[in-house]
Amino acid sequence: MTRAIPPHAPNQQPPTPTCEFSMRFTSTPRGARLARRLVAHRIDEWGYPYDSAPNEALTLIAAELTANAVRHGHVPGRDFHLRLTATATALRLEVADTRTERCPAPGELAAPPMEAESRRGLYLVSQLAHRWGVAPRAGAPGKHVWAELRLPPIR
């Protein structure tokens, strides 16, 4: 099972990204759709084609996290922020919204009942990502929900 890991442990520098994409999006279904498409496009540009496992997995994770930011993290007049980074060994996606309500941490997340019509998004993220977590935003209200995929070497 995946456990909650802070985005960057105190006194530890995150790995320097080799590629980075960051953008604000409107907290609307259209903004979430555009974010998902841009994630797929950037990963393709970085050497992981649209039909590759890393691209497909991170695009699905982006769809879930951005939809959650719109549906559950929306504050009228506020956007959500997406940051995508690639290092030699991992892809990392962070979605920040302005709601301070807590969402389940990785250790608290259970598979939803088969008959449930919702609550599947973070469960999907937990099954696709190698690591994921939730952290408060520094210097602003809200939270970051992030997920990482370990990468195979680019051929």
ChimeraX attribute file (.defattr): number of C-alpha atoms within 10 A of each C-alpha:
attribute: neighborCount
match mode: 1-to-1
recipient: residues
	/A:1	9
	/A:2	15
	/A:3	14
	/A:4	14
	/A:5	15
	/A:6	13
	/A:7	20
	/A:8	11
	/A:9	9
	/A:10	8
	/A:11	6
	/A:12	7
	/A:13	8
	/A:14	10
	/A:15	13
	/A:16	11
	/A:17	15
	/A:18	10
	/A:19	14
	/A:20	15
	/A:21	14
	/A:22	14
	/A:23	12
	/A:24	15
	/A:25	19
	/A:26	17
	/A:27	24
	/A:28	17
	/A:29	14
	/A:30	13
	/A:31	18
	/A:32	25
	/A:33	15
	/A:34	15
	/A:35	25
	/A:36	22
	/A:37	14
	/A:38	17
	/A:39	24
	/A:40	23
	/A:41	16
	/A:42	19
	/A:43	24
	/A:44	16
	/A:45	11
	/A:46	14
	/A:47	13
	/A:48	21
	/A:49	16
	/A:50	16
	/A:51	11
	/A:52	12
	/A:53	13
	/A:54	23
	/A:55	22
	/A:56	17
	/A:57	19
	/A:58	25
	/A:59	22
	/A:60	19
	/A:61	27
	/A:62	28
	/A:63	21
	/A:64	19
	/A:65	26
	/A:66	31
	/A:67	23
	/A:68	19
	/A:69	27
	/A:70	21
	/A:71	14
	/A:72	14
	/A:73	24
	/A:74	19
	/A:75	16
	/A:76	8
	/A:77	7
	/A:78	15
	/A:79	20
	/A:80	26
	/A:81	20
	/A:82	25
	/A:83	17
	/A:84	24
	/A:85	20
	/A:86	22
	/A:87	15
	/A:88	15
	/A:89	13
	/A:90	18
	/A:91	22
	/A:92	21
	/A:93	25
	/A:94	23
	/A:95	23
	/A:96	25
	/A:97	27
	/A:98	22
	/A:99	20
	/A:100	14
	/A:101	11
	/A:102	12
	/A:103	17
	/A:104	12
	/A:105	17
	/A:106	20
	/A:107	12
	/A:108	9
	/A:109	15
	/A:110	13
	/A:111	12
	/A:112	13
	/A:113	10
	/A:114	7
	/A:115	6
	/A:116	8
	/A:117	8
	/A:118	8
	/A:119	13
	/A:120	16
	/A:121	16
	/A:122	23
	/A:123	15
	/A:124	15
	/A:125	25
	/A:126	23
	/A:127	15
	/A:128	19
	/A:129	20
	/A:130	15
	/A:131	21
	/A:132	26
	/A:133	24
	/A:134	22
	/A:135	19
	/A:136	19
	/A:137	16
	/A:138	9
	/A:139	6
	/A:140	10
	/A:141	13
	/A:142	19
	/A:143	23
	/A:144	25
	/A:145	24
	/A:146	26
	/A:147	25
	/A:148	23
	/A:149	21
	/A:150	16
	/A:151	15
	/A:152	12
	/A:153	10
	/A:154	9
	/A:155	5
